[in-house]
Amino acid sequence: MIYGIAFALLWLCNSDAAKAQAAVSVSVSISELQHQYAALRSAKNIHSKALHSYLLNNAADEYAYELNQEGGRFERPTLDWEGWKSRTGLVTQIANRYGAAILWCEVDADWTARSQGYLDYLSEWPDGPHAEEAWWRGRLGRKLNSCLDAEGSEEETAAFVHDYTEFLMHFPHGKHEKEARELLKGFQADLESYNEKANSRDF
C-alpha cells in the first residue's frame, strides 16, 4: 500500500537575481484517502455509506490543503504557478483514483476538492450527526480550499440570503450559528443596497 507521495518539482525563478533552478520536495500522504475509499466501497448500509462519503470528502479537503501549503511556502510572484499546477497534477491524479475528486481552482490558483461526498451524506442521512457540517461545507461551500468566483451580483446575493436563511432554519443553534448569522446579515445589507439603488433609478 502506498502511504505517501514524494517527488521533486523543478521550476525557474522569475527573479532577475535568481535564475537558477530550484528543487521542491513535496510529500503529502494519501493513506487516509485510501482508508476511507476502501471503507466506502465496503459499506454495508446507507448510514455507513453516508459516513464514509463524508469522511472521504474531508480527507480530500485536507489532502488539497496540504498540497497548497507546500506551494504557499514560496512567494507567489516568484513561483511558476502553471508549472506547479502541471507537476502537482500528477499526484492529484493518484489521489483521485481513491475518489478524492481534486481539481484546480483557477480563481485562487490552488487545488480544491469537490463537495459531492458532503452532499451525498445529506442525501443519505439528512439528520445524521455530521449533517450540519456537511451542509456548511457542501451546500454553502464553507470548507478548506473553497473555490468561489463571486460575481457580487444582486441575483447571487439573493441566493446567498436564501441559502443561509435555510441553513439557520435547519440548524438554529448549531456550531456555525454565530458565523452564519453574521454572514447572513452582511448579505441582507448588500441586497437591501441593491434594492435601494433599483428604487432610486425608478424615480
N, CA and C atoms as a LAMMPS dump frame, in Angstrom:
ITEM: TIMESTEP
0
ITEM: NUMBER OF ATOMS
609
ITEM: BOX BOUNDS ff ff ff
-5.0000000000000000e+02 5.0000000000000000e+02
-5.0000000000000000e+02 5.0000000000000000e+02
-5.0000000000000000e+02 5.0000000000000000e+02
ITEM: ATOMS id mol type element x y z
1 1 1 N 0.855 -1.198 0
2 1 2 C 0 0 0
3 1 3 C 0.887 1.242 0
4 2 1 N 0.46 2.209 -0.761
5 2 2 C 1.227 3.448 -0.812
6 2 3 C 0.825 4.313 0.365
7 3 1 N 1.78 4.776 1.167
8 3 2 C 1.439 5.602 2.322
9 3 3 C 1.827 7.059 2.128
10 4 1 N 2.451 7.38 1.061
11 4 2 C 2.795 8.773 0.846
12 4 3 C 3.312 8.976 -0.545
13 5 1 N 3.37 10.202 -0.956
14 5 2 C 3.873 10.536 -2.278
15 5 3 C 4.968 11.568 -2.103
16 6 1 N 6.116 11.297 -2.691
17 6 2 C 7.187 12.279 -2.62
18 6 3 C 7.763 12.44 -4.003
19 7 1 N 7.951 13.672 -4.419
20 7 2 C 8.534 13.889 -5.732
21 7 3 C 9.215 15.25 -5.762
22 8 1 N 10.122 15.421 -6.702
23 8 2 C 10.847 16.683 -6.834
24 8 3 C 10.225 17.511 -7.923
25 9 1 N 10.004 18.783 -7.634
26 9 2 C 9.467 19.715 -8.617
27 9 3 C 10.572 20.699 -8.995
28 10 1 N 10.718 20.943 -10.304
29 10 2 C 11.709 21.888 -10.775
30 10 3 C 11.023 23.033 -11.471
31 11 1 N 11.439 24.246 -11.158
32 11 2 C 10.886 25.39 -11.87
33 11 3 C 11.929 26.5 -11.916
34 12 1 N 11.773 27.46 -12.777
35 12 2 C 12.704 28.573 -12.895
36 12 3 C 12.175 29.77 -12.135
37 13 1 N 12.977 30.33 -11.261
38 13 2 C 12.565 31.509 -10.519
39 13 3 C 12.492 32.697 -11.466
40 14 1 N 11.536 33.57 -11.279
41 14 2 C 11.343 34.72 -12.137
42 14 3 C 12.21 35.902 -11.729
43 15 1 N 12.793 35.84 -10.557
44 15 2 C 13.609 36.945 -10.077
45 15 3 C 14.823 37.15 -10.966
46 16 1 N 15.132 38.406 -11.237
47 16 2 C 16.318 38.724 -12.047
48 16 3 C 17.588 38.296 -11.334
49 17 1 N 17.542 38.304 -10.002
50 17 2 C 18.74 37.976 -9.227
51 17 3 C 18.924 36.484 -9.043
52 18 1 N 17.861 35.725 -9.297
53 18 2 C 17.961 34.278 -9.096
54 18 3 C 17.315 33.547 -10.244
55 19 1 N 18.1 33.082 -11.156
56 19 2 C 17.582 32.396 -12.335
57 19 3 C 17.983 30.931 -12.371
58 20 1 N 18.595 30.492 -11.268
59 20 2 C 18.99 29.085 -11.213
60 20 3 C 17.773 28.229 -10.915
61 21 1 N 17.849 26.955 -11.262
62 21 2 C 16.752 26.044 -10.965
63 21 3 C 16.731 25.733 -9.473
64 22 1 N 15.522 25.479 -8.962
65 22 2 C 15.364 25.111 -7.557
66 22 3 C 14.532 23.849 -7.478
67 23 1 N 14.818 22.995 -6.527
68 23 2 C 14.077 21.742 -6.355
69 23 3 C 13.16 21.85 -5.151
70 24 1 N 11.941 21.439 -5.325
71 24 2 C 10.963 21.49 -4.249
72 24 3 C 10.514 20.074 -3.938
73 25 1 N 10.656 19.676 -2.688
74 25 2 C 10.227 18.345 -2.293
75 25 3 C 8.831 18.436 -1.707
76 26 1 N 7.92 17.638 -2.217
77 26 2 C 6.536 17.626 -1.738
78 26 3 C 6.186 16.224 -1.263
79 27 1 N 5.665 16.13 -0.066
80 27 2 C 5.245 14.835 0.453
81 27 3 C 3.896 14.993 1.132
82 28 1 N 2.872 14.429 0.52
83 28 2 C 1.517 14.505 1.058
84 28 3 C 0.953 13.091 1.12
85 29 1 N 0.512 12.698 2.294
86 29 2 C 0.044 11.333 2.487
87 29 3 C -1.336 11.11 1.873
88 30 1 N -1.499 9.949 1.258
89 30 2 C -2.82 9.576 0.735
90 30 3 C -3.402 8.397 1.52
91 31 1 N -2.785 8.077 2.658
92 31 2 C -3.233 6.909 3.425
93 31 3 C -4.686 7.048 3.894
94 32 1 N -5.085 8.26 4.331
95 32 2 C -6.457 8.44 4.795
96 32 3 C -7.437 8.335 3.629
97 33 1 N -7.052 8.84 2.469
98 33 2 C -7.891 8.695 1.28
99 33 3 C -8.097 7.215 0.956
100 34 1 N -7.023 6.476 1
101 34 2 C -7.105 5.045 0.721
102 34 3 C -8.025 4.343 1.719
103 35 1 N -7.87 4.699 2.978
104 35 2 C -8.665 4.06 4.035
105 35 3 C -10.154 4.342 3.852
106 36 1 N -10.507 5.616 3.639
107 36 2 C -11.917 5.983 3.508
108 36 3 C -12.519 5.472 2.201
109 37 1 N -11.717 5.414 1.174
110 37 2 C -12.197 4.883 -0.108
111 37 3 C -12.562 3.405 0.036
112 38 1 N -11.68 2.663 0.708
113 38 2 C -11.935 1.231 0.924
114 38 3 C -13.153 1.043 1.829
115 39 1 N -13.275 1.885 2.862
116 39 2 C -14.419 1.78 3.781
117 39 3 C -15.731 2.097 3.07
118 40 1 N -15.702 3.075 2.173
119 40 2 C -16.902 3.433 1.43
120 40 3 C -17.338 2.298 0.509
121 41 1 N -16.374 1.693 -0.153
122 41 2 C -16.68 0.608 -1.084
123 41 3 C -17.215 -0.629 -0.367
124 42 1 N -16.85 -0.783 0.896
125 42 2 C -17.298 -1.966 1.631
126 42 3 C -18.442 -1.657 2.61
127 43 1 N -18.991 -0.447 2.53
128 43 2 C -20.072 -0.049 3.439
129 43 3 C -21.263 -0.993 3.299
130 44 1 N -21.817 -1.403 4.419
131 44 2 C -22.89 -2.397 4.426
132 44 3 C -24.291 -1.803 4.477
133 45 1 N -24.404 -0.538 4.874
134 45 2 C -25.725 0.071 4.951
135 45 3 C -25.644 1.541 4.566
136 46 1 N -26.793 2.185 4.443
137 46 2 C -26.841 3.546 3.933
138 46 3 C -26.167 4.546 4.87
139 47 1 N -26.255 4.323 6.167
140 47 2 C -25.622 5.238 7.107
141 47 3 C -24.106 5.101 7.078
142 48 1 N -23.624 3.888 6.939
143 48 2 C -22.185 3.668 6.818
144 48 3 C -21.663 4.286 5.524
145 49 1 N -22.429 4.148 4.471
146 49 2 C -22.047 4.749 3.183
147 49 3 C -22.001 6.272 3.301
148 50 1 N -23.003 6.841 3.957
149 50 2 C -23.05 8.29 4.142
150 50 3 C -21.852 8.774 4.946
151 51 1 N -21.551 8.068 6.035
152 51 2 C -20.437 8.458 6.897
153 51 3 C -19.122 8.47 6.141
154 52 1 N -18.854 7.409 5.392
155 52 2 C -17.562 7.336 4.707
156 52 3 C -17.514 8.229 3.462
157 53 1 N -18.663 8.584 2.916
158 53 2 C -18.696 9.605 1.863
159 53 3 C -18.242 10.936 2.448
160 54 1 N -18.739 11.245 3.626
161 54 2 C -18.365 12.472 4.33
162 54 3 C -16.872 12.466 4.673
163 55 1 N -16.41 11.365 5.256
164 55 2 C -15.017 11.286 5.69
165 55 3 C -14.049 11.277 4.511
166 56 1 N -14.464 10.688 3.395
167 56 2 C -13.618 10.711 2.196
168 56 3 C -13.502 12.127 1.663
169 57 1 N -14.61 12.858 1.661
170 57 2 C -14.574 14.254 1.206
171 57 3 C -13.693 15.091 2.131
172 58 1 N -13.801 14.823 3.435
173 58 2 C -12.971 15.534 4.41
174 58 3 C -11.487 15.246 4.171
175 59 1 N -11.171 13.993 3.907
176 59 2 C -9.782 13.612 3.64
177 59 3 C -9.27 14.285 2.363
178 60 1 N -10.142 14.4 1.358
179 60 2 C -9.764 15.064 0.11
180 60 3 C -9.499 16.546 0.34
181 61 1 N -10.341 17.186 1.167
182 61 2 C -10.126 18.591 1.508
183 61 3 C -8.773 18.782 2.181
184 62 1 N -8.467 17.909 3.121
185 62 2 C -7.202 18.015 3.845
186 62 3 C -6.008 17.742 2.933
187 63 1 N -6.176 16.807 2.011
188 63 2 C -5.108 16.497 1.057
189 63 3 C -4.814 17.734 0.193
190 64 1 N -5.871 18.344 -0.348
191 64 2 C -5.697 19.528 -1.183
192 64 3 C -5.078 20.668 -0.379
193 65 1 N -5.5 20.803 0.869
194 65 2 C -4.969 21.859 1.73
195 65 3 C -3.468 21.673 1.948
196 66 1 N -3.068 20.458 2.262
197 66 2 C -1.65 20.185 2.499
198 66 3 C -0.835 20.437 1.231
199 67 1 N -1.386 20.083 0.092
200 67 2 C -0.701 20.323 -1.17
201 67 3 C -0.532 21.824 -1.403
202 68 1 N -1.567 22.592 -1.115
203 68 2 C -1.494 24.043 -1.267
204 68 3 C -0.515 24.668 -0.287
205 69 1 N -0.42 24.071 0.913
206 69 2 C 0.532 24.58 1.895
207 69 3 C 1.958 24.466 1.39
208 70 1 N 2.23 23.408 0.64
209 70 2 C 3.561 23.25 0.058
210 70 3 C 3.855 24.414 -0.883
211 71 1 N 2.881 24.748 -1.728
212 71 2 C 3.067 25.871 -2.638
213 71 3 C 3.123 27.191 -1.903
214 72 1 N 2.408 27.287 -0.775
215 72 2 C 2.369 28.516 -0.007
216 72 3 C 3.672 28.845 0.687
217 73 1 N 4.598 27.902 0.708
218 73 2 C 5.901 28.172 1.32
219 73 3 C 6.726 29.131 0.479
220 74 1 N 6.292 29.366 -0.758
221 74 2 C 7.062 30.21 -1.66
222 74 3 C 6.31 31.496 -1.973
223 75 1 N 7.045 32.512 -2.312
224 75 2 C 6.422 33.776 -2.681
225 75 3 C 5.676 33.6 -3.994
226 76 1 N 4.405 33.954 -4.004
227 76 2 C 3.587 33.756 -5.199
228 76 3 C 4.156 34.455 -6.444
229 77 1 N 4.673 35.687 -6.328
230 77 2 C 5.195 36.326 -7.55
231 77 3 C 6.382 35.598 -8.165
232 78 1 N 7.11 34.805 -7.365
233 78 2 C 8.312 34.145 -7.879
234 78 3 C 8.067 32.691 -8.264
235 79 1 N 6.877 32.188 -8.01
236 79 2 C 6.612 30.781 -8.307
237 79 3 C 5.904 30.633 -9.649
238 80 1 N 6.372 29.733 -10.438
239 80 2 C 5.745 29.43 -11.724
240 80 3 C 4.521 28.577 -11.449
241 81 1 N 3.344 29.213 -11.336
242 81 2 C 2.146 28.5 -10.922
243 81 3 C 1.634 27.537 -11.967
244 82 1 N 1.876 27.838 -13.223
245 82 2 C 1.484 26.883 -14.264
246 82 3 C 2.325 25.622 -14.165
247 83 1 N 3.619 25.823 -13.876
248 83 2 C 4.494 24.667 -13.683
249 83 3 C 4.119 23.885 -12.445
250 84 1 N 3.779 24.622 -11.375
251 84 2 C 3.341 23.979 -10.132
252 84 3 C 2.073 23.171 -10.363
253 85 1 N 1.129 23.755 -11.081
254 85 2 C -0.125 23.071 -11.381
255 85 3 C 0.134 21.802 -12.179
256 86 1 N 1.004 21.897 -13.171
257 86 2 C 1.295 20.75 -14.031
258 86 3 C 1.945 19.616 -13.253
259 87 1 N 2.922 19.95 -12.425
260 87 2 C 3.666 18.906 -11.721
261 87 3 C 2.879 18.317 -10.552
262 88 1 N 2.187 19.153 -9.788
263 88 2 C 1.389 18.612 -8.69
264 88 3 C 0.159 17.882 -9.226
265 89 1 N -0.226 18.199 -10.465
266 89 2 C -1.346 17.491 -11.08
267 89 3 C -1.1 16.005 -11.175
268 90 1 N 0.162 15.606 -11.242
269 90 2 C 0.499 14.187 -11.328
270 90 3 C 0.085 13.453 -10.05
271 91 1 N 0.304 14.093 -8.891
272 91 2 C -0.061 13.421 -7.642
273 91 3 C -1.566 13.509 -7.374
274 92 1 N -2.206 14.566 -7.853
275 92 2 C -3.657 14.629 -7.656
276 92 3 C -4.354 13.549 -8.476
277 93 1 N -3.76 13.182 -9.604
278 93 2 C -4.326 12.088 -10.395
279 93 3 C -4.321 10.79 -9.595
280 94 1 N -3.252 10.573 -8.837
281 94 2 C -3.179 9.372 -8
282 94 3 C -4.212 9.451 -6.884
283 95 1 N -4.318 10.624 -6.255
284 95 2 C -5.303 10.801 -5.185
285 95 3 C -6.721 10.586 -5.707
286 96 1 N -6.971 11.026 -6.921
287 96 2 C -8.319 10.907 -7.473
288 96 3 C -8.709 9.466 -7.786
289 97 1 N -7.734 8.587 -7.863
290 97 2 C -8.052 7.167 -8.034
291 97 3 C -8.774 6.626 -6.808
292 98 1 N -8.619 7.344 -5.694
293 98 2 C -9.275 6.935 -4.448
294 98 3 C -10.467 7.837 -4.133
295 99 1 N -11.06 8.408 -5.169
296 99 2 C -12.285 9.176 -5.004
297 99 3 C -12.113 10.574 -4.45
298 100 1 N -10.905 11.134 -4.527
299 100 2 C -10.67 12.451 -3.936
300 100 3 C -11.381 13.578 -4.676
301 101 1 N -11.526 13.461 -5.998
302 101 2 C -12.189 14.493 -6.813
303 101 3 C -11.544 15.854 -6.631
304 102 1 N -10.214 15.89 -6.733
305 102 2 C -9.454 17.134 -6.588
306 102 3 C -9.298 17.795 -7.956
307 103 1 N -9.476 19.103 -7.987
308 103 2 C -9.344 19.845 -9.23
309 103 3 C -8.684 21.187 -8.958
310 104 1 N -8.196 21.814 -10.026
311 104 2 C -7.501 23.087 -9.918
312 104 3 C -8.499 24.238 -9.935
313 105 1 N -8.358 25.157 -8.984
314 105 2 C -9.205 26.347 -8.915
315 105 3 C -8.466 27.507 -9.574
316 106 1 N -8.906 27.897 -10.753
317 106 2 C -8.238 28.971 -11.485
318 106 3 C -8.33 30.301 -10.749
319 107 1 N -9.424 30.527 -10.035
320 107 2 C -9.637 31.798 -9.342
321 107 3 C -8.557 32.046 -8.293
322 108 1 N -8.267 31.018 -7.492
323 108 2 C -7.308 31.157 -6.396
324 108 3 C -5.939 30.57 -6.705
325 109 1 N -5.796 29.937 -7.876
326 109 2 C -4.54 29.266 -8.229
327 109 3 C -4.151 28.278 -7.132
328 110 1 N -5.097 27.435 -6.758
329 110 2 C -4.903 26.435 -5.711
330 110 3 C -5.673 25.172 -6.081
331 111 1 N -5.337 24.088 -5.389
332 111 2 C -6.086 22.852 -5.54
333 111 3 C -7.272 22.867 -4.588
334 112 1 N -8.373 22.307 -5.017
335 112 2 C -9.564 22.19 -4.182
336 112 3 C -10.186 20.829 -4.436
337 113 1 N -11.142 20.45 -3.607
338 113 2 C -11.837 19.171 -3.781
339 113 3 C -13.32 19.444 -3.953
340 114 1 N -13.97 18.673 -4.782
341 114 2 C -15.415 18.806 -4.945
342 114 3 C -16.115 18.443 -3.642
343 115 1 N -17.366 18.832 -3.538
344 115 2 C -18.122 18.636 -2.29
345 115 3 C -19.153 17.516 -2.373
346 116 1 N -19.017 16.624 -3.345
347 116 2 C -20.048 15.619 -3.568
348 116 3 C -20.239 14.695 -2.375
349 117 1 N -19.176 14.38 -1.668
350 117 2 C -19.291 13.499 -0.51
351 117 3 C -20.164 14.091 0.586
352 118 1 N -20.046 15.4 0.79
353 118 2 C -20.876 16.077 1.783
354 118 3 C -22.339 16.083 1.335
355 119 1 N -22.546 16.318 0.054
356 119 2 C -23.913 16.324 -0.474
357 119 3 C -24.529 14.932 -0.419
358 120 1 N -23.717 13.913 -0.677
359 120 2 C -24.209 12.532 -0.585
360 120 3 C -24.612 12.206 0.856
361 121 1 N -23.826 12.715 1.802
362 121 2 C -24.159 12.488 3.209
363 121 3 C -25.534 13.069 3.532
364 122 1 N -25.767 14.308 3.092
365 122 2 C -27.051 14.957 3.361
366 122 3 C -28.205 14.217 2.701
367 123 1 N -27.942 13.682 1.517
368 123 2 C -28.984 12.949 0.802
369 123 3 C -29.321 11.637 1.488
370 124 1 N -28.307 10.951 2.007
371 124 2 C -28.493 9.628 2.575
372 124 3 C -28.763 9.631 4.084
373 125 1 N -28.338 10.699 4.769
374 125 2 C -28.509 10.753 6.222
375 125 3 C -28.729 12.21 6.639
376 126 1 N -29.843 12.825 6.227
377 126 2 C -30.078 14.26 6.432
378 126 3 C -30.125 14.709 7.883
379 127 1 N -30.414 13.784 8.797
380 127 2 C -30.447 14.134 10.212
381 127 3 C -29.302 13.461 10.974
382 128 1 N -28.26 13.076 10.242
383 128 2 C -27.124 12.402 10.859
384 128 3 C -26.281 13.339 11.704
385 129 1 N -25.345 12.799 12.477
386 129 2 C -24.523 13.609 13.389
387 129 3 C -23.608 14.611 12.685
388 130 1 N -23.342 14.407 11.405
389 130 2 C -22.488 15.345 10.665
390 130 3 C -23.294 16.205 9.693
391 131 1 N -24.604 16.226 9.856
392 131 2 C -25.462 16.928 8.897
393 131 3 C -25.161 18.419 8.818
394 132 1 N -24.999 19.058 9.967
395 132 2 C -24.72 20.499 9.939
396 132 3 C -23.412 20.797 9.208
397 133 1 N -22.376 20.043 9.544
398 133 2 C -21.08 20.288 8.916
399 133 3 C -21.118 19.972 7.428
400 134 1 N -21.829 18.923 7.066
401 134 2 C -21.952 18.561 5.651
402 134 3 C -22.681 19.665 4.886
403 135 1 N -23.715 20.241 5.505
404 135 2 C -24.465 21.34 4.878
405 135 3 C -23.566 22.572 4.759
406 136 1 N -22.868 22.89 5.833
407 136 2 C -21.98 24.058 5.884
408 136 3 C -20.914 23.981 4.791
409 137 1 N -20.341 22.807 4.637
410 137 2 C -19.275 22.648 3.645
411 137 3 C -19.819 22.389 2.244
412 138 1 N -20.823 21.509 2.166
413 138 2 C -21.307 21.073 0.864
414 138 3 C -22.223 22.056 0.158
415 139 1 N -23.216 22.58 0.867
416 139 2 C -24.188 23.483 0.243
417 139 3 C -23.77 24.943 0.3
418 140 1 N -23.031 25.302 1.351
419 140 2 C -22.609 26.694 1.485
420 140 3 C -21.166 26.912 1.053
421 141 1 N -20.426 25.835 0.843
422 141 2 C -19.053 25.962 0.369
423 141 3 C -18.074 26.496 1.388
424 142 1 N -18.43 26.41 2.681
425 142 2 C -17.571 26.924 3.74
426 142 3 C -16.625 25.815 4.195
427 143 1 N -15.595 25.581 3.412
428 143 2 C -14.673 24.49 3.705
429 143 3 C -13.26 24.871 3.328
430 144 1 N -12.329 24.003 3.621
431 144 2 C -10.947 24.225 3.21
432 144 3 C -10.885 24.365 1.693
433 145 1 N -10.102 25.319 1.233
434 145 2 C -9.841 25.474 -0.203
435 145 3 C -11.108 25.692 -1.021
436 146 1 N -12.03 26.497 -0.5
437 146 2 C -13.231 26.792 -1.273
438 146 3 C -12.837 27.535 -2.549
439 147 1 N -13.525 27.224 -3.628
440 147 2 C -13.256 27.879 -4.911
441 147 3 C -14.531 28.6 -5.328
442 148 1 N -14.643 29.851 -4.927
443 148 2 C -15.863 30.611 -5.182
444 148 3 C -15.53 31.864 -5.978
445 149 1 N -15.991 31.902 -7.202
446 149 2 C -15.797 33.059 -8.069
447 149 3 C -17.026 33.954 -7.945
448 150 1 N -17.066 34.722 -6.851
449 150 2 C -18.244 35.535 -6.56
450 150 3 C -18.348 36.72 -7.512
451 151 1 N -19.508 36.881 -8.118
452 151 2 C -19.738 37.986 -9.038
453 151 3 C -20.135 39.26 -8.294
454 152 1 N -20.73 39.095 -7.123
455 152 2 C -21.204 40.25 -6.4
456 152 3 C -22.466 40.841 -7
457 153 1 N -23.209 40.019 -7.738
458 153 2 C -24.428 40.498 -8.385
459 153 3 C -25.605 40.43 -7.423
460 154 1 N -26.697 41.115 -7.787
461 154 2 C -27.895 41.081 -6.973
462 154 3 C -28.459 39.667 -6.891
463 155 1 N -28.467 38.951 -8.021
464 155 2 C -29.001 37.592 -8.051
465 155 3 C -28.188 36.662 -7.161
466 156 1 N -26.874 36.799 -7.217
467 156 2 C -26.008 35.957 -6.402
468 156 3 C -26.208 36.263 -4.916
469 157 1 N -26.307 37.545 -4.584
470 157 2 C -26.52 37.951 -3.19
471 157 3 C -27.847 37.43 -2.667
472 158 1 N -28.893 37.501 -3.49
473 158 2 C -30.202 36.985 -3.097
474 158 3 C -30.128 35.474 -2.848
475 159 1 N -29.34 34.785 -3.655
476 159 2 C -29.176 33.34 -3.468
477 159 3 C -28.469 33.044 -2.15
478 160 1 N -27.468 33.868 -1.787
479 160 2 C -26.779 33.693 -0.515
480 160 3 C -27.741 33.913 0.656
481 161 1 N -28.57 34.923 0.548
482 161 2 C -29.553 35.195 1.601
483 161 3 C -30.473 33.984 1.772
484 162 1 N -30.928 33.438 0.657
485 162 2 C -31.802 32.26 0.706
486 162 3 C -31.085 31.07 1.338
487 163 1 N -29.847 30.809 0.904
488 163 2 C -29.114 29.629 1.367
489 163 3 C -28.802 29.692 2.86
490 164 1 N -28.373 30.86 3.336
491 164 2 C -28.023 30.98 4.752
492 164 3 C -29.264 31.018 5.638
493 165 1 N -30.347 31.583 5.124
494 165 2 C -31.609 31.549 5.865
495 165 3 C -32.075 30.114 6.035
496 166 1 N -31.985 29.335 4.969
497 166 2 C -32.389 27.926 5.021
498 166 3 C -31.503 27.144 5.981
499 167 1 N -30.211 27.423 5.962
500 167 2 C -29.28 26.749 6.867
501 167 3 C -29.662 27.002 8.323
502 168 1 N -29.948 28.253 8.641
503 168 2 C -30.283 28.607 10.024
504 168 3 C -31.639 28.063 10.442
505 169 1 N -32.518 27.857 9.482
506 169 2 C -33.802 27.225 9.809
507 169 3 C -33.586 25.784 10.253
508 170 1 N -32.63 25.111 9.634
509 170 2 C -32.366 23.714 9.972
510 170 3 C -31.461 23.576 11.201
511 171 1 N -30.542 24.542 11.381
512 171 2 C -29.58 24.45 12.482
513 171 3 C -29.533 25.786 13.237
514 172 1 N -30.633 26.152 13.903
515 172 2 C -30.719 27.472 14.551
516 172 3 C -29.772 27.65 15.736
517 173 1 N -29.32 26.555 16.326
518 173 2 C -28.422 26.648 17.479
519 173 3 C -27.185 25.77 17.271
520 174 1 N -26.756 25.664 16.048
521 174 2 C -25.642 24.783 15.726
522 174 3 C -24.277 25.41 15.938
523 175 1 N -23.295 24.658 15.614
524 175 2 C -21.892 25.062 15.753
525 175 3 C -21.587 26.328 14.969
526 176 1 N -22.205 26.473 13.789
527 176 2 C -21.893 27.605 12.913
528 176 3 C -22.954 28.708 12.961
529 177 1 N -23.811 28.665 13.991
530 177 2 C -24.907 29.64 14.061
531 177 3 C -24.402 31.08 14.042
532 178 1 N -23.459 31.416 14.895
533 178 2 C -22.989 32.795 15.004
534 178 3 C -22.401 33.29 13.686
535 179 1 N -21.528 32.489 13.096
536 179 2 C -20.905 32.901 11.839
537 179 3 C -21.935 33.008 10.726
538 180 1 N -22.874 32.06 10.691
539 180 2 C -23.905 32.074 9.651
540 180 3 C -24.776 33.322 9.772
541 181 1 N -25.132 33.704 11.004
542 181 2 C -25.969 34.884 11.197
543 181 3 C -25.224 36.161 10.798
544 182 1 N -23.934 36.212 11.089
545 182 2 C -23.142 37.381 10.713
546 182 3 C -23.029 37.5 9.196
547 183 1 N -22.812 36.366 8.534
548 183 2 C -22.725 36.367 7.081
549 183 3 C -24.07 36.744 6.459
550 184 1 N -25.136 36.174 7.014
551 184 2 C -26.474 36.474 6.501
552 184 3 C -26.783 37.961 6.649
553 185 1 N -26.424 38.524 7.771
554 185 2 C -26.656 39.953 7.999
555 185 3 C -25.958 40.79 6.928
556 186 1 N -24.729 40.41 6.592
557 186 2 C -23.986 41.124 5.557
558 186 3 C -24.633 40.991 4.196
559 187 1 N -25.078 39.782 3.862
560 187 2 C -25.738 39.56 2.568
561 187 3 C -27.053 40.333 2.485
562 188 1 N -27.781 40.361 3.59
563 188 2 C -29.048 41.092 3.612
564 188 3 C -28.829 42.584 3.419
565 189 1 N -27.753 43.099 4.034
566 189 2 C -27.429 44.516 3.872
567 189 3 C -27.058 44.816 2.416
568 190 1 N -26.304 43.917 1.804
569 190 2 C -25.921 44.101 0.396
570 190 3 C -27.155 44.058 -0.504
571 191 1 N -28.056 43.13 -0.195
572 191 2 C -29.268 43.006 -1.01
573 191 3 C -30.156 44.236 -0.855
574 192 1 N -30.23 44.746 0.357
575 192 2 C -31.01 45.965 0.595
576 192 3 C -30.42 47.135 -0.184
577 193 1 N -29.092 47.177 -0.261
578 193 2 C -28.426 48.238 -1.02
579 193 3 C -28.765 48.141 -2.504
580 194 1 N -28.799 46.923 -3.026
581 194 2 C -29.193 46.716 -4.423
582 194 3 C -30.624 47.212 -4.654
583 195 1 N -31.51 46.895 -3.72
584 195 2 C -32.903 47.285 -3.862
585 195 3 C -33.076 48.799 -3.818
586 196 1 N -32.305 49.445 -2.93
587 196 2 C -32.38 50.902 -2.828
588 196 3 C -31.912 51.565 -4.11
589 197 1 N -30.841 51.026 -4.701
590 197 2 C -30.337 51.577 -5.955
591 197 3 C -31.356 51.383 -7.085
592 198 1 N -32.001 50.217 -7.079
593 198 2 C -33.003 49.939 -8.104
594 198 3 C -34.189 50.878 -7.956
595 199 1 N -34.593 51.142 -6.716
596 199 2 C -35.728 52.037 -6.48
597 199 3 C -35.404 53.472 -6.87
598 200 1 N -34.14 53.861 -6.619
599 200 2 C -33.745 55.241 -6.953
600 200 3 C -33.72 55.461 -8.445
601 201 1 N -33.458 54.411 -9.208
602 201 2 C -33.458 54.548 -10.661
603 201 3 C -34.866 54.655 -11.235
604 202 1 N -35.858 54.232 -10.442
605 202 2 C -37.238 54.282 -10.913
606 202 3 C -37.842 55.688 -10.827
607 203 1 N -37.142 56.575 -10.116
608 203 2 C -37.673 57.937 -9.952
609 203 3 C -36.903 58.921 -10.839
